[in-house]
Amino acid sequence: MKELIVYLGAAAPETVSWLERDGKEIGPHQQGALSELTRLKSGRIYILIPGGDVLLTEVALPAGRRRIGLKSLPYLLEENLAEDVESLHFAVGPADRQNKLPVAVVARDRMDHWLSMLLEAGLDGAVLVPAPLALPYQEGTWTGLLTEDMLQVRTGIHQGFSVDRDNIELVWELIRPQIPTATDETLPLLRLQTSTPEDLSDLFPGVRVETITNDHPITTLAQGFQASQTIDLLQGPYSRHAEWQEVWRQWRQPLLLLLVLVAMVGAGMILNFSRLRHEDLALEAAIINAYRESFPEAKKVINARIQMENQLKAFQDRATRRDDFLETYAQIAPLLNEAVGFTLKGFRYRNGRFDYDLEVDNLQILEELKGQLSALPGIGVEIRNAAASGDKLAAKLQIKGGEQ
């Protein structure tokens, strides 16, 4: 998995050092503005904090306890700290076999500054770790990184210290009693990484020093860095869980009010739906009653609304046919009454058609009668049959109204 390792030096955010690491493969070191790293956001991002800003210490846990609350740490370390514990942030690693708990102490204002810087650069998902704990670790040997202005030393899996270069000799005298006793004469007690080859033995009297020249400090840190052997500074109030808790604290009341509003609207909709459903059932019952009263012969009511519409449509159709009959008959009756030369034997009306059975004196009279009827507006006439019957003609005349 790809990792982006960034050293957040004193010149940040204008200038930072970084490189990409994929397993054991380490890319070339690069320098630039912190904002340039946004384009490289692939995989995990580790931000190495200079050791001068982080105090690495430890606290002995009471017998039988492997953990302790972060809120209790300030009071256990208060006597060893120069600053007010309220202004400090504490992060812990796993307890060792001697039941000692490693602790990283950082000023809160520095934490706020770094996180604000990372957020502005779009790197808010990064992990913050102390740079001394990124140095290569080997049991029985201290590993140091010497730069132009600072010495950072790793003395254990979760222990280390930093000192300004000008104060190395003074601090070294103070910590000499803590230097481990050599168990292997072939191992140096201090393996020192530096970018400038020089004899540094005078700075560290009384110990074997092995000097290793590197091309850049970030390369040394990336070679030794193991996420499982460091302390993540984003704990307690700076943990991602705490960030969500803060977001929840800020939005809890508005969200609860929104939920109450949604519940009220939902309850109103349910009540309104229930009322409308009740009214719909009452209306349906009223339609069924009206249908049974209007059509008492109806034996089965499946859908009163549709059945009533069908009945009304049938009434309308019958009324329309009646009107068509009266209108057409009113047009043709006077002409038939005045015409001569035929005898009406019978007539029928069906689907808008009049079928007349006539006995006509001759074919000419039949044609004249047809012509006179056809001249009436909207009347269509057709001779359906004409046959001799003695000295007369038996004819069927079909008359339709409503013709265009």
Beta strands, then each sheet from edge to edge (+ up, - down):
strand 1: 2-7
strand 2: 16-22
strand 3: 25-26
strand 4: 30-32
strand 5: 44-49
strand 6: 55-60
strand 7: 88-92
strand 8: 100-107
strand 9: 127-130
strand 10: 142-146
strand 11: 150-154
strand 12: 160-164
strand 13: 190-194
strand 14: 209-213
strand 15: 342-350
strand 16: 353-360
strand 17: 380-389
strand 18: 392-400
sheet 1: 3+ 2- 1+ 5+ 9+
sheet 2: 3+ 2- 4+
sheet 3: 6+ 8- 7+
sheet 4: 12+ 11- 10+ 13+ 14+
sheet 5: 15+ 16- 18+ 17-
end
